[in-house]
Amino acid sequence: MREKTVCLSFSDAIALLKRAGLNFCETAIAQDEKGFLKAGAKIAFPAFVKVVSSPVRGSAIHKAARGLVVRVEKAEMLVAAFRKLEAAHSALARKGAIERKLIVAIQPENLGLECFVGARNDASFGPIVVFGGGGVLAEVVDDFAMRLCPVNERDALRMVSETAFYRKRLSALENCGLLALNLAAAIVAVSKLVSGTSKISEVDVNPLMLDINTGTVSAVDARAVLAWRPAQVKHTGWKSSAVNGFFSPSSIAVIGASRAPDSVGQSIMRNLTVGCVHRCEYCRPFLGKIFPVNPFTTEVLGINAYPSVLKVPEPVDLAIIAVPHDTVPGVVDECIRKKVKAVIIVSAGFGEFNDNGRRLQLKIAGKLEKARIPLLGPNCLGLIRPSQSLNASFAPSMPPKGGVAFVSQSGAIADSVIDWAIQSRYGFSTIISYGNKAMLDCCDFFGFLADDPETKAVALYTEGLNNGRDFFEKLRALVARKPVVILKGGRTASGIAAAATHTASITGGARIFEAAVEQAGAFMACTVEELFDLAKVLAEQPACMGNGVGIVTNGGGCGVICSDYCDELGVKLPQLSRDALKTLDKSGIMHPAYSRRNPLDIVGDAMPDRFGLALAAMLGEPGIHGVIVIQTLQAMTNPVLDAKAIADAHAAFPGKPVISCFMGGRFSRKGIHYLDNRHIPDFNDIRKAVIAIKALIERGNYLAGIEPPAQKGNDRKKLRKSTGARKGRN
């Protein structure tokens, strides 16, 4: 059902926004030439005159591009300007693009900086607000910050700080603090407006003019669209606790268990009975009871089989369904009658296939929802819980045990990651493949992962969401307890292709998703490799509680490269104190030519004692909150002993992160493994190491609640007292 929209008139839009707390520049409205000239007599020149008649069907028209805005130098030019606007309006009215009634506004020219604030009600995420530079050139400039509503003053100030408009044009101004506060007030006002009612579909205040002399903020033009849409379906609360049944079952029924060697049904049975299809050192059999269900055989892999789940003589905690899609509804009915606690459907041929499959999927999910039995899938890989010796999937093997939980919409990516994890010794607390998300979306597992003592960080791959607002709220709650890294698929296919307004054109689906992730405090990854690099470092190392990093290396060139990357990514490199240098100088261990600065080049002949001493000196500095150690392989280098020295030095400062970059290959591998066993992540590329330490800094900022730059140093009470500004108004 498409929503019905109505575009408010210019006057009504201004009145609505004024009531919300926005200031507007002086404006006179006229509907004919006589009224236009009369209004023009009261306006200072130069001025702008423009058509403000409402577009038809709630569409938008860029006024300047259609000849609907004219600059007037003096009163004598008003008649010519009016007739030019009248002609442009008539041409559009004949095409049915704008209402036939001509309405014209006259405004004195406002000299100042142009920006904009807008909001819209997204079908999935609900109300969002956006701020940026550029004014009428918003799409061209492409400089904006976005948040889900409601936002408070702190959120709004952070939005202002994030834009190049603030960094390049406002931050150096004497009135910067006042302008930032007044911009924040405008953002909060628009946020409250769209948050207070579902009837407002979109608001576009553009341009918003900043007077750099007085610090005032005034709107020049505005557009508001009302809409009536069906209410969004909210998730029910029972699922969050019910999902626990997936992770510690005592008994599992495999419905569709098979004797055929290459079948999904036998792969699941092998994973449960042995721990993996392809044997490896991490294989462990499930310790609970396994019940194969297949009406055409009496045993599978030496275990008695049953013709139906109803014939299983004991209670079933978890049912894994691997039968043809058209037989799944009957199997689900039997699971409901058996009162199983949770269901995984790995079978394909549902919503991902065609409309009939989509209807079948809805039918199955509805039945299980009514019975309050949680459903994972269909069309999923299953789930793996290494600590429980639980491989309830048809993945190739059991991965190592570790602190990262991986939640993936794609079973194929999860499959490949497991194979890579075995070779890379990358450990997981849990792997969840949720497929078509007929009932459970990724965020329905966030509560379990937040409470799970084995999970230290969460990696998520997703392509789409059932409910964006629900995802945001649950993600924010999870991030408050554990770091989360997200890789989003399908970003380039998202967005609004034919958007006509400034706000709509820059708030497409992918951008809203990224804004929601950032607002929640999670991280966005660009590649699969980066997803797991960041998740591991966030799981294994403490956050950097300040932006100050040390670099220790036995290769000067590597230190230079690392410094460049730090500068690019905004990572600060404080210099060593005199006391630290004095300690290093008196040690008798340092080479006479060591660099005596950050990056600390300890010279190519460095032995383990030099690595340990240099790292300890760095970690002991109050302004250094984390260290990158880069080892290059020389003839005298012993990677294992270097790794031991690094680990020992880090053990004395457990509250500060240390990450390594052992450059090399075969001869460095044992040292890397030594560090890995002590939860010090190693990166094979210097830039990756800097990206990792940057993530730890950002996590530290999140935990510390660091203020946005636009807020720092501003005495709000003093600023408001001097200008009469009030919270929520500008």
C-alpha positions as CSV (number, residue, x, y, z in Angstrom):
1,M,0.0,0.0,0.0
2,R,1.5,3.3,-1.1
3,E,1.4,6.2,1.3
4,K,-0.7,9.2,0.5
5,T,1.2,12.5,0.6
6,V,0.3,16.2,0.7
7,C,2.8,19.0,0.2
8,L,2.1,21.9,2.6
9,S,2.0,25.4,1.1
10,F,5.0,27.6,1.7
11,S,3.2,29.6,4.3
12,D,2.0,26.6,6.2
13,A,5.4,25.0,6.1
14,I,7.0,28.2,7.6
15,A,4.3,28.3,10.2
16,L,4.9,24.7,11.2
17,L,8.6,25.2,11.5
18,K,8.3,28.4,13.4
19,R,6.1,26.7,15.9
20,A,8.9,24.1,16.2
21,G,11.4,26.8,17.1
22,L,13.1,27.9,13.9
23,N,13.8,31.5,12.9
24,F,12.9,32.6,9.4
25,C,14.2,35.6,7.5
26,E,11.8,38.4,6.6
27,T,9.4,37.2,4.0
28,A,6.5,38.9,2.1
29,I,3.9,36.8,0.2
30,A,1.9,38.0,-2.8
31,Q,-0.5,36.4,-5.3
32,D,-0.7,39.0,-8.0
33,E,1.4,41.8,-9.5
34,K,-0.3,44.6,-7.5
35,G,0.2,42.7,-4.2
36,F,3.8,41.9,-5.2
37,L,4.7,45.5,-5.9
38,K,3.1,46.6,-2.6
39,A,5.1,43.9,-0.7
40,G,8.2,44.9,-2.5
41,A,8.0,48.4,-1.3
42,K,8.6,47.2,2.3
43,I,11.6,45.0,1.5
44,A,15.2,46.1,1.5
45,F,17.2,45.5,-1.7
46,P,18.9,43.6,-3.1
47,A,16.3,40.9,-2.7
48,F,15.3,37.5,-4.1
49,V,11.8,36.8,-5.5
50,K,10.6,33.3,-6.0
51,V,7.6,31.2,-6.8
52,V,6.4,29.3,-3.8
53,S,3.3,27.6,-5.3
54,S,3.0,24.0,-4.1
55,P,4.3,21.3,-6.5
56,V,1.6,18.8,-7.6
57,R,1.3,15.4,-5.9
58,G,3.9,16.2,-3.3
59,S,6.8,16.2,-5.8
60,A,9.6,18.7,-5.6
61,I,10.9,21.3,-8.0
62,H,14.3,22.8,-7.8
63,K,13.3,26.4,-8.1
64,A,16.6,27.9,-9.4
65,A,16.9,25.3,-12.1
66,R,13.4,26.0,-13.3
67,G,13.7,29.8,-13.4
68,L,11.5,30.2,-10.4
69,V,14.0,32.4,-8.5
70,V,15.2,35.8,-9.6
71,R,17.6,38.2,-7.9
72,V,16.4,41.9,-7.9
73,E,18.9,44.7,-7.4
74,K,16.4,47.5,-6.9
75,A,12.6,48.2,-6.8
76,E,12.5,49.3,-10.4
77,M,13.2,45.7,-11.5
78,L,10.3,44.2,-9.6
79,V,7.8,44.3,-12.5
80,A,10.2,42.5,-14.9
81,A,11.0,40.0,-12.2
82,F,7.4,39.3,-11.5
83,R,6.5,38.7,-15.2
84,K,9.5,36.4,-15.6
85,L,8.4,34.3,-12.7
86,E,4.8,34.4,-14.0
87,A,5.9,32.9,-17.3
88,A,8.1,30.2,-15.7
89,H,5.2,29.3,-13.4
90,S,2.7,29.1,-16.3
91,A,5.0,26.7,-18.2
92,L,5.2,24.3,-15.3
93,A,1.5,24.6,-14.5
94,R,0.6,23.6,-18.0
95,K,2.6,20.5,-17.6
96,G,0.8,19.7,-14.3
97,A,4.0,20.0,-12.2
98,I,2.9,22.8,-10.0
99,E,-0.5,24.2,-8.8
100,R,-2.1,26.7,-11.1
101,K,-2.4,29.4,-8.4
102,L,0.6,31.7,-8.5
103,I,2.1,32.5,-5.1
104,V,5.3,34.6,-5.0
105,A,7.6,35.4,-2.0
106,I,10.0,38.3,-1.6
107,Q,13.0,38.1,0.7
108,P,15.9,40.5,1.3
109,E,19.2,39.0,0.2
110,N,20.8,37.2,3.2
111,L,24.6,37.3,3.1
112,G,26.2,34.6,5.0
113,L,27.1,30.9,5.0
114,E,24.6,28.5,3.6
115,C,23.8,25.1,5.0
116,F,20.7,23.0,5.4
117,V,18.8,20.8,7.8
118,G,16.2,18.2,6.8
119,A,14.3,15.2,8.0
120,R,12.2,12.4,6.7
121,N,10.3,9.4,8.0
122,D,12.0,6.3,6.6
123,A,9.8,3.2,6.2
124,S,12.3,1.0,8.0
125,F,14.3,3.2,10.4
126,G,11.6,5.8,11.2
127,P,12.3,9.5,11.5
128,I,15.8,10.7,10.6
129,V,17.4,14.1,10.6
130,V,20.2,15.4,8.4
131,F,22.5,18.4,8.5
132,G,25.1,19.6,6.0
133,G,26.8,22.3,4.1
134,G,26.1,23.6,0.6
135,G,22.6,25.0,0.9
136,V,21.0,24.8,-2.6
137,L,24.1,22.9,-3.7
138,A,23.6,20.2,-1.1
139,E,23.8,17.2,-3.5
140,V,26.8,18.6,-5.3
141,V,28.8,19.3,-2.1
142,D,27.7,16.0,-0.6
143,D,28.8,17.1,2.9
144,F,26.4,16.0,5.6
145,A,25.8,14.1,8.9
146,M,22.7,12.0,9.6
147,R,21.1,10.6,12.8
148,L,18.0,8.7,13.7
149,C,15.6,10.8,15.7
150,P,15.2,11.9,18.4
151,V,18.5,13.7,18.8
152,N,19.6,15.9,21.8
153,E,21.9,18.9,21.8
154,R,25.0,16.7,22.2
155,D,24.0,14.6,19.2
156,A,23.3,17.7,17.1
157,L,26.6,19.2,18.0
158,R,28.4,16.0,17.0
159,M,26.5,16.2,13.7
160,V,27.8,19.7,13.1
161,S,31.3,18.7,14.0
162,E,31.3,15.8,11.5
163,T,30.9,18.0,8.4
164,A,33.5,19.6,6.3
165,F,31.3,22.7,6.5
166,Y,32.2,23.0,10.2
167,R,35.9,22.0,9.9
168,K,36.7,24.3,6.9
169,R,34.3,27.2,7.4
170,L,33.1,27.5,11.0
171,S,35.8,26.2,13.3
172,A,38.1,29.2,12.8
173,L,35.4,31.8,13.2
174,E,35.2,33.9,16.4
175,N,31.5,33.1,16.7
176,C,32.0,29.4,16.1
177,G,30.7,28.3,19.5
178,L,27.5,30.3,19.2
179,L,26.9,29.3,15.6
180,A,27.3,25.6,16.5
181,L,24.9,25.9,19.4
182,N,22.3,27.7,17.2
183,L,22.7,25.1,14.4
184,A,22.3,22.4,17.0
185,A,19.1,24.0,18.2
186,A,17.7,24.0,14.7
187,I,18.6,20.4,14.2
188,V,17.0,19.4,17.5
189,A,13.8,21.4,16.6
190,V,13.4,19.6,13.3
191,S,14.1,16.3,15.0
192,K,11.4,16.9,17.6
193,L,9.0,17.9,14.8
194,V,9.3,14.7,12.9
195,S,9.6,12.5,16.0
196,G,6.4,13.9,17.5
197,T,4.1,12.6,14.8
198,S,4.1,9.9,12.1
199,K,2.2,12.3,9.8
200,I,5.2,14.3,8.7
201,S,6.9,12.5,5.9
202,E,9.6,15.0,5.0
203,V,11.0,18.4,6.0
204,D,13.5,20.3,4.0
205,V,14.9,23.6,5.4
206,N,17.2,24.8,2.7
207,P,19.1,27.1,2.6
208,L,19.7,27.9,6.3
209,M,21.7,31.1,6.5
210,L,24.4,31.8,9.1
211,D,25.3,35.3,10.0
212,I,28.9,35.1,11.1
213,N,28.8,38.5,12.7
214,T,25.8,38.0,15.0
215,G,25.9,34.2,15.3
216,T,22.2,34.0,14.3
217,V,20.7,31.2,12.1
218,S,17.7,31.9,9.8
219,A,15.8,29.7,7.4
220,V,15.3,31.1,3.9
221,D,13.1,28.4,2.3
222,A,11.3,25.4,3.6
223,R,9.2,22.4,2.4
224,A,7.1,20.0,4.4
225,V,5.2,16.9,3.2
226,L,2.5,15.2,5.2
227,A,1.9,11.5,4.7
228,W,-0.5,8.8,5.9
229,R,1.0,5.3,6.1
230,P,0.3,2.0,7.8
231,A,1.9,1.7,11.2
232,Q,5.1,-0.3,11.3
233,V,4.8,-3.8,12.8
234,K,6.8,-4.0,16.0
235,H,8.7,-7.1,17.1
236,T,7.3,-9.1,20.0
237,G,9.5,-9.4,23.1
238,W,9.4,-13.2,23.6
239,K,11.9,-14.0,20.9
240,S,14.9,-12.3,22.6
241,S,14.8,-14.9,25.5
242,A,13.5,-17.8,23.3
243,V,16.7,-17.7,21.1
244,N,18.7,-19.0,24.1
245,G,17.3,-22.5,23.2
246,F,19.5,-22.6,20.1
247,F,22.8,-22.5,21.9
248,S,22.7,-25.2,24.6
249,P,20.4,-28.0,23.6
250,S,20.5,-31.4,25.3
251,S,18.8,-33.2,22.4
252,I,18.7,-32.6,18.6
253,A,16.4,-34.1,16.0
254,V,17.8,-34.0,12.4
255,I,14.7,-34.2,10.2
256,G,15.9,-35.3,6.8
257,A,19.0,-37.1,8.2
258,S,20.3,-39.2,5.3
259,R,22.6,-42.1,4.5
260,A,23.6,-40.5,1.2
261,P,27.3,-39.4,1.6
262,D,27.0,-36.0,-0.2
263,S,23.6,-35.0,1.2
264,V,22.9,-32.0,3.5
265,G,21.2,-34.4,5.9
266,Q,24.3,-36.6,6.3
267,S,26.6,-33.5,6.5
268,I,24.6,-32.3,9.5
269,M,24.7,-35.7,11.1
270,R,28.5,-35.9,10.6
271,N,29.0,-32.5,12.1
272,L,27.0,-33.5,15.2
273,T,28.5,-37.0,15.6
274,V,32.1,-36.1,14.8
275,G,32.2,-32.3,14.9
276,C,33.0,-31.8,11.2
277,V,32.7,-33.2,7.7
278,H,36.4,-32.6,7.0
279,R,38.3,-33.6,10.0
280,C,40.6,-31.2,11.7
281,E,42.2,-30.6,15.1
282,Y,39.1,-28.6,16.3
283,C,36.5,-31.4,15.7
284,R,34.5,-32.3,18.7
285,P,31.3,-34.4,18.8
286,F,28.0,-33.1,20.2
287,L,27.7,-34.4,23.8
288,G,23.9,-34.5,23.9
289,K,21.4,-36.9,22.3
290,I,21.0,-37.1,18.5
291,F,17.8,-38.3,16.9
292,P,17.9,-38.9,13.1
293,V,14.4,-38.6,11.5
294,N,13.9,-40.3,8.1
295,P,10.8,-42.5,7.3
296,F,12.9,-44.5,4.7
297,T,15.6,-45.9,6.9
298,T,16.1,-47.4,10.4
299,E,19.6,-45.9,11.0
300,V,21.9,-43.2,10.0
301,L,25.6,-43.3,10.8
302,G,24.9,-46.2,13.2
303,I,22.2,-44.2,15.2
304,N,18.6,-45.4,15.3
305,A,16.4,-43.4,13.0
306,Y,12.7,-42.5,13.5
307,P,10.0,-42.1,10.8
308,S,8.7,-38.9,12.4
309,V,9.8,-36.4,15.1
310,L,6.6,-37.5,16.9
311,K,8.0,-41.0,17.2
312,V,11.1,-39.8,19.0
313,P,10.7,-41.2,22.5
314,E,12.3,-38.3,24.4
315,P,11.8,-34.5,24.4
316,V,13.5,-32.6,21.6
317,D,15.2,-29.3,22.3
318,L,16.3,-28.4,18.8
319,A,14.9,-29.6,15.4
320,I,17.0,-29.2,12.3
321,I,14.9,-29.5,9.2
322,A,16.6,-30.5,5.9
323,V,13.8,-31.8,3.7
324,P,12.4,-30.5,0.4
325,H,10.7,-27.2,0.8
326,D,7.2,-28.4,-0.1
327,T,7.3,-30.9,2.7
328,V,8.5,-28.5,5.4
329,P,5.0,-27.3,6.5
330,G,4.0,-30.8,7.5
331,V,7.2,-31.3,9.4
332,V,6.8,-27.9,11.2
333,D,3.3,-29.0,12.3
334,E,4.8,-32.1,13.8
335,C,7.5,-30.1,15.6
336,I,4.8,-27.9,17.1
337,R,2.9,-31.0,18.3
338,K,6.2,-32.4,19.7
339,K,6.7,-29.1,21.5
340,V,10.3,-28.7,20.4
341,K,12.0,-25.6,21.8
342,A,13.7,-24.2,18.6
343,V,13.7,-24.9,14.9
344,I,16.4,-24.5,12.2
345,I,15.3,-24.8,8.6
346,V,18.3,-25.2,6.3
347,S,16.2,-26.1,3.3
348,A,16.1,-23.7,0.4
349,G,13.3,-22.8,-2.1
350,F,11.4,-20.2,0.0
351,G,11.4,-16.4,-0.1
352,E,14.8,-16.2,-1.9
353,F,13.3,-18.3,-4.8
354,N,9.9,-17.0,-5.9
355,D,6.5,-15.7,-4.8
356,N,5.2,-19.2,-4.0
357,G,8.2,-19.8,-1.8
358,R,7.7,-16.4,-0.1
359,R,4.1,-17.3,0.7
360,L,5.2,-20.8,2.0
361,Q,7.8,-19.0,4.2
362,L,5.2,-16.7,5.7
363,K,2.9,-19.6,6.4
364,I,5.6,-21.6,8.2
365,A,6.8,-18.5,10.2
366,G,3.2,-17.7,11.2
367,K,2.6,-21.2,12.6
368,L,5.8,-21.2,14.6
369,E,5.2,-17.6,15.8
370,K,1.8,-18.6,17.1
371,A,3.3,-21.5,18.9
372,R,6.1,-19.3,20.2
373,I,8.8,-21.5,18.8
374,P,11.8,-19.5,17.5
375,L,12.8,-20.2,13.9
376,L,16.3,-19.8,12.3
377,G,16.2,-19.6,8.5
378,P,15.0,-21.0,6.2
379,N,17.8,-21.2,3.6
380,C,20.5,-20.9,6.2
381,L,23.7,-22.8,7.1
382,G,22.7,-23.3,10.7
383,L,24.7,-22.4,13.8
384,I,27.9,-23.4,15.5
385,R,28.9,-23.1,19.2
386,P,32.4,-24.4,19.7
387,S,32.4,-24.3,23.5
388,Q,29.3,-26.5,23.5
389,S,30.8,-28.9,20.9
390,L,27.7,-27.9,18.8
391,N,28.0,-27.9,15.0
392,A,24.3,-27.7,14.0
393,S,25.1,-26.9,10.4
394,F,26.3,-28.3,7.1
395,A,29.5,-26.3,7.3
396,P,32.7,-28.1,6.3
397,S,34.2,-28.1,9.8
398,M,34.2,-26.8,13.4
399,P,36.2,-23.6,13.7
400,P,38.6,-22.8,16.7
401,K,37.1,-21.5,19.9
402,G,37.6,-17.8,20.4
403,G,36.0,-14.5,21.4
404,V,34.3,-13.3,18.2
405,A,30.7,-14.1,17.4
406,F,29.9,-14.1,13.7
407,V,26.3,-13.4,12.6
408,S,25.8,-13.8,8.9
409,Q,22.9,-13.6,6.6
410,S,24.9,-15.4,4.0
411,G,25.6,-19.1,4.6
412,A,28.2,-19.1,1.8
413,I,30.3,-16.4,3.5
414,A,30.1,-18.3,6.8
415,D,31.2,-21.5,5.1
416,S,34.3,-19.9,3.5
417,V,35.2,-18.0,6.7
418,I,35.2,-21.3,8.7
419,D,37.7,-22.8,6.3
420,W,39.9,-19.7,6.5
421,A,39.6,-19.6,10.3
422,I,41.0,-23.1,10.7
423,Q,44.1,-22.1,8.6
424,S,44.5,-18.8,10.4
425,R,43.8,-20.0,13.9
426,Y,40.9,-17.5,14.2
427,G,38.6,-18.3,17.0
428,F,34.8,-17.9,17.3
429,S,32.4,-18.1,20.3
430,T,29.4,-18.5,18.0
431,I,28.6,-18.6,14.3
432,I,25.0,-17.9,13.3
433,S,23.7,-18.1,9.7
434,Y,20.2,-16.7,9.7
435,G,19.3,-16.9,6.0
436,N,15.9,-15.6,4.9
437,K,15.1,-14.3,8.4
438,A,11.5,-15.4,8.2
439,M,11.1,-14.9,11.9
440,L,14.5,-14.0,13.5
441,D,16.6,-11.2,12.1
442,C,20.2,-10.7,13.1
443,C,19.3,-8.2,15.9
444,D,17.2,-10.8,17.7
445,F,20.4,-12.5,18.7
446,F,22.0,-9.4,20.1
447,G,20.6,-9.8,23.6
448,F,22.0,-13.3,23.9
449,L,25.4,-12.2,22.6
450,A,25.5,-9.2,25.0
451,D,25.0,-11.6,27.9
452,D,27.3,-14.4,26.6
453,P,30.6,-14.4,28.6
454,E,32.4,-16.1,25.7
455,T,31.6,-13.4,23.2
456,K,34.0,-10.4,23.4
457,A,33.1,-8.8,20.1
458,V,30.5,-9.3,17.3
459,A,31.1,-9.4,13.6
460,L,28.0,-9.1,11.4
461,Y,27.3,-9.5,7.7
462,T,23.9,-8.4,6.6
463,E,22.1,-7.5,3.4
464,G,18.8,-6.3,4.6
465,L,16.7,-5.8,7.7
466,N,13.1,-6.7,8.7
467,N,12.8,-3.6,10.9
468,G,15.5,-0.8,10.9
469,R,14.4,0.9,14.0
470,D,14.3,-2.4,16.0
471,F,17.8,-3.2,14.6
472,F,19.1,0.2,15.7
473,E,17.7,0.0,19.3
474,K,19.1,-3.5,19.8
475,L,22.4,-2.7,18.2
476,R,22.8,0.4,20.5
477,A,22.1,-1.8,23.6
478,L,24.7,-4.4,22.4
479,V,27.4,-1.8,21.6
480,A,27.1,-0.4,25.1
481,R,28.4,-3.7,26.3
482,K,30.5,-5.1,23.5
483,P,32.1,-3.8,20.3
484,V,30.4,-4.6,17.0
485,V,31.8,-4.5,13.4
486,I,29.4,-4.7,10.5
487,L,29.8,-5.4,6.8
488,K,26.8,-4.5,4.7
489,G,26.0,-6.1,1.4
490,G,23.9,-4.6,-1.3
491,R,24.9,-1.0,-0.6
492,T,25.1,0.2,-4.2
493,A,21.6,-1.0,-5.0
494,S,20.1,1.0,-2.2
495,G,18.9,4.6,-2.3
496,I,16.2,6.7,-3.9
497,A,17.0,6.8,-7.7
498,A,14.5,9.5,-8.6
499,A,14.7,11.7,-5.4
500,A,13.9,15.3,-6.1
501,T,14.5,17.1,-2.8
502,H,17.8,17.7,-1.2
503,T,16.9,15.7,1.9
504,A,15.6,12.7,0.0
505,S,18.5,12.5,-2.4
506,I,21.1,12.2,0.3
507,T,19.2,9.9,2.7
508,G,19.0,6.7,0.7
509,G,18.8,3.3,2.4
510,A,22.5,2.5,2.5
511,R,23.4,5.9,3.9
512,I,20.7,5.6,6.6
513,F,22.0,2.2,7.5
514,E,25.6,3.6,7.9
515,A,24.4,6.5,9.9
516,A,22.4,4.2,12.2
517,V,25.5,2.0,12.7
518,E,27.7,5.0,13.5
519,Q,25.1,6.5,15.8
520,A,24.8,3.3,17.7
521,G,28.6,3.2,18.2
522,A,29.4,0.2,16.0
523,F,32.0,0.0,13.2
524,M,31.5,-0.3,9.4
525,A,34.0,-2.6,7.6
526,C,34.7,-2.3,3.9
527,T,35.8,-5.9,3.2
528,V,35.4,-9.3,4.7
529,E,39.1,-9.2,5.8
530,E,38.6,-5.9,7.6
531,L,35.5,-7.2,9.3
532,F,37.4,-10.0,11.0
533,D,40.6,-7.9,11.5
534,L,38.7,-5.3,13.5
535,A,36.5,-7.8,15.4
536,K,39.6,-9.7,16.6
537,V,41.5,-6.7,17.8
538,L,38.4,-5.3,19.6
539,A,37.8,-8.7,21.2
540,E,41.4,-9.3,22.3
541,Q,42.8,-5.9,23.2
542,P,41.5,-3.1,25.6
543,A,40.3,0.1,24.1
544,C,42.7,3.1,23.7
545,M,41.5,5.5,26.3
546,G,43.0,8.5,24.4
547,N,44.3,9.5,21.0
548,G,48.0,8.9,21.5
549,V,49.9,6.0,20.0
550,G,53.5,4.9,20.1
551,I,55.4,3.1,17.3
552,V,58.3,0.8,18.1
553,T,60.2,-0.7,15.1
554,N,63.6,-2.0,14.1
555,G,63.1,-0.7,10.6
556,G,63.2,3.1,10.1
557,G,61.4,3.0,6.8
558,C,58.5,1.1,8.4
559,G,58.2,3.7,11.1
560,V,58.0,6.5,8.4
561,I,55.2,4.6,6.6
562,C,53.4,3.9,9.8
563,S,53.6,7.7,10.7
564,D,52.1,8.6,7.3
565,Y,49.2,6.3,7.8
566,C,48.6,7.6,11.3
567,D,48.5,11.1,10.0
568,E,46.0,10.2,7.3
569,L,43.7,8.5,9.8
570,G,44.0,11.1,12.5
571,V,46.0,9.0,14.9
572,K,48.3,11.2,17.1
573,L,51.9,10.3,17.8
574,P,53.0,12.0,21.1
575,Q,56.7,12.4,21.7
576,L,58.5,10.6,24.5
577,S,59.2,12.5,27.7
578,R,62.6,13.4,29.0
579,D,62.3,10.8,31.8
580,A,61.5,8.0,29.2
581,L,64.5,9.0,27.1
582,K,66.7,9.1,30.1
583,T,65.7,5.6,31.1
584,L,66.4,4.3,27.6
585,D,69.8,6.2,27.4
586,K,71.0,4.8,30.7
587,S,69.9,1.2,30.0
588,G,73.0,0.3,28.1
589,I,70.8,-1.7,25.7
590,M,69.8,0.9,23.1
591,H,72.0,1.5,20.0
592,P,73.7,4.9,20.0
593,A,71.8,5.8,16.8
594,Y,68.3,5.0,18.0
595,S,65.8,7.6,17.0
596,R,65.0,9.1,20.5
597,R,61.5,10.1,19.2
598,N,58.1,8.6,18.2
599,P,58.3,6.5,16.0
600,L,61.0,4.8,18.1
601,D,63.4,3.3,15.7
602,I,65.5,0.8,17.8
603,V,67.8,0.0,14.8
604,G,68.0,-3.2,12.7
605,D,70.3,-5.1,15.0
606,A,67.7,-5.0,17.9
607,M,67.6,-8.1,20.0
608,P,64.6,-9.1,22.2
609,D,65.7,-7.1,25.2
610,R,65.7,-3.9,23.2
611,F,62.1,-4.6,21.9
612,G,61.0,-5.2,25.5
613,L,62.6,-2.1,26.9
614,A,61.4,0.2,24.2
615,L,57.8,-1.1,24.4
616,A,57.8,-0.8,28.2
617,A,59.0,2.8,27.9
618,M,56.3,3.6,25.4
619,L,53.5,2.0,27.5
620,G,54.7,3.8,30.6
621,E,54.1,7.2,29.1
622,P,50.8,8.8,30.3
623,G,50.1,10.4,26.9
624,I,50.6,7.1,25.0
625,H,47.5,4.9,25.2
626,G,48.5,2.1,22.8
627,V,51.5,0.8,20.8
628,I,52.1,-0.7,17.4
629,V,55.2,-2.9,17.3
630,I,56.7,-3.4,13.8
631,Q,59.4,-6.1,13.4
632,T,61.4,-6.5,10.2
633,L,63.4,-9.7,9.7
634,Q,67.2,-9.3,9.9
635,A,69.9,-11.9,10.1
636,M,70.1,-11.7,13.9
637,T,66.3,-11.4,14.5
638,N,64.6,-14.2,16.5
639,P,60.8,-13.7,16.0
640,V,59.8,-16.0,18.9
641,L,62.1,-14.3,21.5
642,D,61.0,-10.9,20.2
643,A,57.4,-12.0,20.6
644,K,58.1,-13.1,24.1
645,A,59.7,-9.8,25.0
646,I,56.7,-8.0,23.6
647,A,54.2,-10.1,25.4
648,D,56.1,-9.8,28.7
649,A,56.3,-6.0,28.4
650,H,52.6,-5.8,27.6
651,A,51.7,-8.0,30.6
652,A,53.0,-5.2,32.9
653,F,50.5,-2.7,31.2
654,P,47.4,-4.8,30.5
655,G,45.2,-1.7,30.3
656,K,46.8,-0.4,27.1
657,P,46.5,-2.2,23.8
658,V,49.5,-3.6,21.9
659,I,49.3,-4.8,18.3
660,S,52.1,-6.2,16.2
661,C,53.1,-6.2,12.6
662,F,55.7,-8.9,12.0
663,M,56.7,-8.2,8.4
664,G,57.8,-11.3,6.6
665,G,56.5,-14.8,6.0
666,R,57.8,-18.2,6.8
667,F,60.5,-17.2,9.3
668,S,58.2,-14.9,11.2
669,R,55.3,-17.4,11.6
670,K,56.3,-18.9,14.9
671,G,56.6,-15.5,16.5
672,I,53.2,-14.5,15.2
673,H,51.7,-17.7,16.6
674,Y,53.4,-16.9,20.0
675,L,51.7,-13.5,20.1
676,D,48.4,-14.9,18.9
677,N,48.3,-17.4,21.7
678,R,48.7,-14.5,24.1
679,H,45.9,-12.5,22.4
680,I,48.2,-9.9,20.7
681,P,46.9,-9.6,17.2
682,D,49.4,-9.4,14.3
683,F,48.7,-7.7,11.0
684,N,50.7,-8.5,7.8
685,D,50.4,-4.9,6.6
686,I,51.2,-1.6,8.4
687,R,48.1,0.2,7.2
688,K,45.9,-2.6,8.6
689,A,47.6,-2.2,12.0
690,V,46.9,1.5,12.0
691,I,43.3,1.0,11.0
692,A,43.1,-1.5,14.0
693,I,44.6,0.9,16.5
694,K,42.2,3.7,15.2
695,A,39.3,1.4,15.9
696,L,40.5,0.9,19.5
697,I,40.8,4.7,19.8
698,E,37.2,5.2,18.6
699,R,36.0,2.5,21.0
700,G,37.8,4.3,23.8
701,N,36.1,7.6,22.8
702,Y,32.7,5.8,22.8
703,L,33.3,4.4,26.3
704,A,34.6,7.7,27.6
705,G,31.7,9.7,26.0
706,I,34.2,12.1,24.3
707,E,32.5,15.5,23.5
708,P,32.2,16.6,19.9
709,P,34.7,19.3,18.8
710,A,31.8,21.8,18.3
711,Q,31.0,21.4,22.0
712,K,34.5,21.7,23.5
713,G,35.4,24.9,25.2
714,N,31.9,26.4,24.8
715,D,30.4,28.0,27.8
716,R,26.7,27.5,26.9
717,K,25.3,29.7,29.7
718,K,27.6,32.5,28.8
719,L,26.9,32.3,25.1
720,R,23.2,32.1,25.6
721,K,23.2,35.0,28.1
722,S,25.1,37.2,25.7
723,T,22.8,36.6,22.8
724,G,19.5,35.7,24.3
725,A,19.6,32.2,22.7
726,R,17.6,29.6,24.4
727,K,17.8,25.8,24.2
728,G,15.6,24.5,21.4
729,R,15.4,27.9,19.7
730,N,17.6,29.9,17.4
